[in-house]
Amino acid sequence: MENKRANCIIEVSVDGVNGRYAVGIMNMRQALELPEMPRLSYTHPDPAKAAAGIVVSRKELAGFMACR
């Protein structure tokens, strides 16, 4: 059975000296397929938390994918 959470849309950003810059909008599966880079951050998969500006690490994002 396919993990429905894999299709949750998130924004991937890179943390720079002058703030965060959007890399792209993608689903969680695509985001986790990106190369591991310590400066990447991901919006929270919950739309309300994402709208509040809450970001998560790659490890936290993978944890959301593991939950069913």
C-alpha positions as CSV (number, residue, x, y, z in Angstrom):
1,M,0.0,0.0,0.0
2,E,1.3,3.4,-0.9
3,N,2.0,5.9,1.9
4,K,-0.5,8.8,1.4
5,R,1.8,11.1,3.4
6,A,4.3,10.8,0.5
7,N,2.0,13.1,-1.5
8,C,1.8,15.9,1.1
9,I,3.1,19.1,-0.6
10,I,6.0,21.0,1.2
11,E,8.4,23.8,0.3
12,V,12.1,23.1,0.3
13,S,14.4,26.0,1.2
14,V,18.0,26.6,1.5
15,D,19.2,28.6,4.5
16,G,21.6,31.3,3.4
17,V,23.4,34.2,5.0
18,N,20.5,36.6,4.3
19,G,17.7,34.2,5.2
20,R,15.8,31.3,3.6
21,Y,15.4,31.0,-0.2
22,A,12.9,28.6,-1.7
23,V,14.3,25.8,-3.8
24,G,10.9,24.4,-4.8
25,I,7.5,23.0,-4.0
26,M,7.3,19.2,-4.1
27,N,5.8,16.2,-2.3
28,M,7.6,14.7,0.7
29,R,8.9,11.7,-1.3
30,Q,10.6,14.0,-3.8
31,A,12.0,16.2,-1.1
32,L,13.6,13.2,0.6
33,E,15.1,12.1,-2.7
34,L,17.1,15.3,-2.9
35,P,20.8,15.0,-1.9
36,E,21.5,15.5,1.8
37,M,22.6,19.1,2.4
38,P,22.8,20.5,5.9
39,R,21.4,23.9,4.8
40,L,18.1,22.5,3.4
41,S,15.0,23.0,5.4
42,Y,11.4,21.8,4.8
43,T,8.1,23.3,5.7
44,H,6.0,21.4,8.2
45,P,3.7,18.9,6.4
46,D,0.7,20.3,8.3
47,P,-0.6,23.2,6.2
48,A,-1.5,25.3,9.3
49,K,2.0,24.9,10.8
50,A,3.6,25.5,7.4
51,A,1.7,28.8,7.1
52,A,3.0,29.8,10.5
53,G,6.5,29.4,9.2
54,I,7.4,26.2,11.0
55,V,10.2,24.3,9.3
56,V,11.5,20.8,10.0
57,S,14.8,19.0,9.4
58,R,15.3,16.1,6.9
59,K,15.3,13.7,9.8
60,E,12.0,15.0,11.1
61,L,10.5,14.9,7.6
62,A,11.5,11.3,7.2
63,G,9.8,10.6,10.5
64,F,6.5,12.0,9.1
65,M,6.9,9.7,6.2
66,A,7.3,6.7,8.5
67,C,4.0,7.5,10.3
68,R,1.0,6.0,8.7
